[in-house]
Amino acid sequence: MPFLSLTSWSLHRNLGPLRMTRWDAETKRHVTEELPQPETLSLLDLPAAAAAKGFQALEICHFHFPSTEPDYLIRLRKAFQEAGILFYSLLIDYGDITSSDESRRSADIRFIESWIDVAAQAGAERVRIIAGNANPDDREAMSRSVEALNHLAGYAGSKGVRVVTENFHKFASTAENCLQLLKACEDRIGLTADYGNFALPGKYDALAAVLPRAESVHAKAHYDDNGFPDTDEFRRCLDLAREARYEGPFTLVYDGPGDQWAGIERIRKIAEDYL
């Protein structure tokens, strides 16, 4: 049966400073910058807060971690255990494994490995890895992505963590590439299908193609200027998951204005009809 999950991105304005990483081509190294914003909810308190609202799982963006020190990760794992909620996936939102710059690609793979280590220590079942930023029709990039995903799946598997990728960023922006990656990597990786990441006019055909292979769904609606969802459009996407007999988590994604918990509740009321 499908179940309700929540991504930390839905509460990104509440979780304090964001720690964003970029590649400095001149120095050939990663640079992490802190983007200040007020913290009204700590990451350690998020599992209990989500569980209290009836969510059964969480996905956490890597840039929401205020620390990756072992003591902190032990505390986070304990917070999930005490709340009785599943740490479904750590979302690694950085890294271009299709880069033709070997120094950049190697550095990004090492960066991803470091976050797989974090996921294992914090108790996450999965890590989401971006398939790449290359153009979707770049066949050499496909080879680089498959090679890196297979390597990272082996690295993660040795630590008890599963790798999934997503229809996210340029390279995996087509259903064809998503399915080709899954075929090339066989059962070593899974797929997250995000409702908001395929472009019109082919969006619904693309979702129909990948949802039968999806292990998780990022259930993202279209929002108006007041943060209210396009209910009909959101239901159309949820219907596609039902038709595909999808049985994983619906991870709610609210990225509209206003109170984030209120926005989450509006899409939750719609998604509950599909559980």
N, C-alpha and C positions, 0 to 999 in steps of 0.2 A: 504493500500500500504506500502511496506517496505520503510524505510528511512535511511539516513546516520547518524551514530553516531560515536563518537571517545572516546577511553579510554585514561585516563591520562598516562597509562603505555606506550603508543606509544610515549610519550614525556618525559619519565622519566629522561633522561639525561639533560633536559632543565629546570626542575622544582625545582632545588635546593636540599638541604639535604633530604635524605630519613630517616624516623623515624620508625625503625624496632623493633618489640616487640618479646621477647622470654620468655619462662617459665624457671625460675630458680628452679630446683627440690630441691636443698638444702635449700633455704630460703622459698620455696613455695610461690613465688610471681612473678609477671610480671616485666620484666626489658626492658625498651625502650632505644635503642641506636641510636644515630644520625650518619648516614653515610654521610660524607661530599662530596659534588660535587658542581660545579658552577651552579648558577641560572641565566638563560638567559630569563626565562619567569615565571612570578609569577602566582600562582593559581588564584588570583583575575583577572588577565588579560586573562586567558585561555578561558572563555566563549566568550568574544568578538573576540578573535583570531580565535576560531573554527567557530563561526558564520560567520565571514568574509570570510572563506574558504568554506562556503556552508553547514556546518554540522548543523543538527537540534537538536542534543542531545549530552550529555556528560555523561560518567561514570568516577568516580573519585576514585582512590585507597585511602584507609584510610591513608596510610603512606605518602601521598603527602600533607596532611593538615599541614601547619606550625603552626597553632593554632586552638584550639577548644573553645576558649573564646567566649562568646555570641556576643560581638561586632564584632568579626571577622566573625562569621557565618552569622550575619545580612548583613555584607558587601558582603559576597559571594552570598547569596540569591539575593541581589540587583544586583550584577554583572550579574547573569543569567537573571534576569528580564529585565535589560537594554539591554542585548544582544539579547533578544528574542529567547533564546535557552533553551531546556528542560534539567534539572538535572535529568537524567533518573534513575541512580542508584549510590549509594555509595558502593564500593566494599570493604567489610571487609575481609582483606587478612590474618587474624590470628584467631586462636581459634580451639580447637579440642573438638567438642561436643560428640565425641565417646569415649573419654578417660575413662579408667576404674579407674583412679585415681580421686576419687570424689572431692578432694580439687582442683585439676587442672581443672576438668570439670566445677565445680561451678564458679571458678574464671574466666574461659574463657567465660561462659555464662554472667557473670556480665560485662566483657569487651565488649562483643558484644552488650549488652543492652546500654552501654554508647555510643557506636557508632550509635546505632539506635536513641538515643537522639540527637546526632550531625546531623544525616540525617534529622530528623524532623525540627530542627532549621534552617538548611541550605536550606531546600526546596526540598530535594531529594524525588522522588516518590517511590523509592525502595531501599532496601539494599540486597546485595548478601552475603549470609552466606555459608561458607564451610561446607559440610555435615559431614566431619570427616576425620581422618587420620588412622583409623583402617583398617585391612585387609578386602577386599570386601566380603569375605565369613564368616565374624564374625556376627552371628545372634544376639548376645547380643548387639553388637555395633549398629545394625539396630534399635533395640528398644530404645537405648539411643539417637540415632540421631533423630528418629521420635519424641520422647518425647521432646527433646530440641527444635526442629524446630516448633512443635506445640506451645510450650510455647512462643518462640520468635516471632512467627507470631501473637499471641495474644497481646504481649507487643507492637510490632510495629503497629499493627492495631489500638490500642488505641491512637496512635500518628499520624495516617493518613499515615503510611508508609507500603508498601507491602514487604514481604520477598520473595526472590527467592534464590534457590541454584543453583549449577552448576556441570557439569561433571569435577570436579577439585579436586585434591589431591586423595589419594589412595582409600578412601571408595566409592566415586562416580565415580570411573574409569571404571565402567561397565554400559551399558545401562540398564541392569536388575535392578541394585540398584537405578539408577536415577528414573526409572518408579515405582519401589516399594515405594520409598520415596513419590513421588507425589500421589500415590494411598492411602497410609496410612495417609497423611496429607490432602487429598481431595483438595478442592480449596483454602486452607489457604496459600499455597505457590505456587510459580511458578518456572520455570526452565530457566536458561541460558545455551545454547548449544555452547561450544567452539570447533571450528574446530581443534585446535591443541592439544586437551587433550585426545582424544581416541587413543589408540595405534594400529598400524598395527599388524596382517593382518585384524583384524575385524573392523577397524575404520569406514569404509563407511556403513557397515550394522548397526553399533551402532548409527551413526548419523541419518541414515534413521529411526531408531526406535524412537529416542527422538525428532527429529525436529518437528513432528506434535504437540508436547506438549510444545514447546519452546516459551517463551515470548520475549526473546532476543537472539541474536546470536553474539558471539565474533568471528568476521571474521578474522581469523589468517591464513596467508599463510606460506609456507615453503620458506625460503630465502637462497640464496647462499652467498658466502663470501663477495660479493659486495653489498648485500642488495636487490638483484633483486628477485622477487617472482617466484616460479614455477607456471606459469600461468595455465597450464592444470590441475594441482592438485587443485589449488584454485577454478577454475571453476567447477571442479567435486563436490566440497563441496557446492558451490553456487547453482549448479543445484539441489542438494538434497533438499535445502531449497525451491527452486521453486516448485519441485515436491510435497513437503509437504504443499504447499500453505501458506508458512510462510509470515506474514504481519507485523512483528515488526521491530525494528532497526537492521541494520547491523553495529555493533560497530567494527570499524577497529582497528586491533592490529598490530602495526609494532614494532618488537623487533630486527631488524637487525642493521648492522653497518652504519656509515656515518650520513649524515644529516637526521634527523628524519622526518621533513616535506616533504622532497623529497621522502623518503621511503613510507610515508603515501599516497602521491599523486600517486605513482605507483600502489598501490593496490586499491585506490579509482577509478582509471580509469577502472579497471576490474569490481569492484562491481557496478558501475553505470549502467552497462548493465542489472542489475537484479532489478532495482527500478521501 
